[in-house]
Amino acid sequence: MGKSWVMNTSLLFFILFLQTLKHVHASYKCYGDFFTGNYGINRDNLLSTLPSNVVNNGGFYNASLGRNNRIHVVALCIRGYEAQACKTCLEHVIDDTKSNCPHQKETFSWVTEEANDVLCNLHYTNHSTFGKLELLPFTINPNSKVLESYKNMTLFSQEWTAMVNRTLEAASTADTSSVLKYYSATRTEFTEIPDVYAMMQCTPDLSPSDCNRCLRECVNEFQRQYWGRLGGGVGRPSCYFRWDLFEFYKAFDNVTKVLAPPRQCSPPALDCGRDEKHFEGRHIAIIVVPAIINLIIFVGLICSWKRKTSDTGIKESYNPYDGQSMLRFDFVMLRTATHDFSPETKLGEGGFGSVYKGVLPNGQEIAVKRLTKGSGQGDMEFRNEVLLLTRLQHRNLVKLLGFCNEGDEEILVYEFVPNSSLDHFIFDEHKRCLLTWDVRYRIIEGVARGLLYLHEDSQLRIIHRDLKASNILLDAEMKPKVADFGMARLFNMDQTRGQTSRVVGTYGYMAPEYATYGQFSAKSDVYSFGIMLLEMISGRRNKNLKEEEGEEEEEQEGLLDFVWKKWSEGKYAEMIDPLAAPSTNISVDQVMKLIHIGLLCVQEDVFKRPTISSVLIWLESHAATTMPVPTPVTFLTAPSSPSSSLHG
């Protein structure tokens, strides 16, 4: 009785676990402006009959309604749907959309919040998208578990890639016998996993090449962000891709399992024959084979002993520049983790090299910075970053896990930060709406804490010298981490300023005294922090005016000139990013305080700028705070040079 109860309970929890995994993939995206007036009425009227219209038109339907507030809708169901299942799914996705995106003009969703629904899609906008490839925005939903139990990641990667390519090719080949002409579902048996399921679908208004591109972008995005996770889904307005280790969306009832491509065969065994004429050969075999077996066992024991210390490809080593203990990574392991540094895993590229996403054999995600070979500046950056980050530990600084310096390869291995850098959000009209005032305030406060640690609280005193939005990384919870210490300078504890003839950094973020005279201090970082803060408040990039001569006149105005003009005229609302989502926790007064702090940080006079500790006190104060009155600020233009970004 007891065993039966335990087994039944375990089975119940397993079923609930699978259902939970299915819920993980519920996703929608709200974007665009907020609507008023008749747009909402037109939307509701169009959606009220949408499920029936989709079914009556073979599973795909597009329509529009209204004049001045016109709304355009595209909707579909999975191929092979049952009429009632399709209607139910669309009813659920309409309810989800109205609930989660009540006032925005644009939204799309490929799945609902109901675990038993089939796949369906709803996409509405204030402009026509019919026949157009829509790649942005996108949703991505990885499973939380990783593939750490499958040791042969290389084999898994080969089989997974083959499965995805087969599914993608089938999905992007138009089947004109169905209205839903772009669709494929596959079930594959891997060497180490009995069942792997994949499904892809495009909206049928696309061309085959656009469908192929859309699905490939989904696959690449999953690999770029969550390679090593045990399944996941990526949705874009024009297509959807998902893979998992269990069935989903009732898509695999009539799908035949296929085997993954076989591994390469071993060389054929030597045929010794059984004829008496080969009697002598058998005697040789009797003597030689045991000897070979003994040799193999001996070599195996030696290899096994060696593997105990080096099988992981990671060794504890000493920093070659200051003797600090840290991890040294094997180059072969990093090459495997990044799929041989393939373009699909590349996260970005800078002045000194490229950054790739990698997955270690235990499933841990890493960021791998491979410095450009033969670059003297890259070599200096490598040494500087290893020297500093091995001695710095703070939640608002990116963590250096280790390094690799084999031959002419110089590689830095960091913790993987999934949400890329801050500039990808501030300067992207689709993503900027995700930065609510709560999130923006938290990012600003976190960066200030990271700088305070560098300037005052660590065992060292460090000036970053290249603080900017692209060097602020955002983790899964949108918490900031200051990155890229290749240009940082180490001060003695009693040293307050330095000077250099080699100015490095990015114009637009550089303090005037540093860009003009090479003088730098903690106040130089405060200036850069102020620029970043004002960019977050306004949603505007601090542009180099000499590089923007072709733009409209109102766009030529520098960020500081713009902010100071609006501040002095009392037009505070015009400074604030119109795409920033409102917040119940951050008041207008607090936003005004942020602008005030930003203006103080970018004062031309070094002595009028606050310290970062003062900035943090102001940020954390909830009561009315007395701050100095800012004086006029002006935009610093870059000297005539081929680039606005210098490294030295």
Secondary structure, 3 states (H helix, E strand, C coil): CHHHHHHHHHHHHHHHHHHHHHHHCCCCEEEEEECCCHHHHHHHHHHHCHHHHHHHCCCEEEEEECCCCCEEEEEEECCCCCHHHHHHHHHHHHHHHHHHCCCEEEEEECCCCCCCCCCEEEEEECCCCCCCCCCCCCEEEECCCECCCCCCHHHHHHHHHHHHHHHHHHHCCCCCCCCCCCEEEEEEECCCCCCEEEEEEECCCCCHHHHHHHHHHHHHHHHHHHCCECCEEEEECCEEEEEECCCCCCCCCCCCEEECCCCCCCCCCCCCCCCHHHHHHHHHHHHHHHHHHHHHHHHHHHHHHHHHHHCCCEEEEECCCCCCEEEEECHHHHHHHCCCCCHHHEEEECCCEEEEEEECCCCCEEEEEEECCCCHHHHHHHHHHHHHHCCCCCCCECCEEEEECCCCCCEEEEECCCCCECHHHHCCCCCHHHCCHHHHHHHHHHHHHHHHHHHHHCCCEEECCCCCHHHEEECCCCCEEECCCCCCEEECCCCCEEECCCCCEECCCCCHHHHHHCEEEHHHHHHHHHHHHHHHHHCCCCCCHHHCCCCCHHHHCCHHHHHHHHHHHCCHHHHCCCCCCCCCCCCHHHHHHHHHHHHHHCCCCHHHCCCHHHHHHHHHCCCCCCCCCCCCCCCCCCCCCCCCEECC
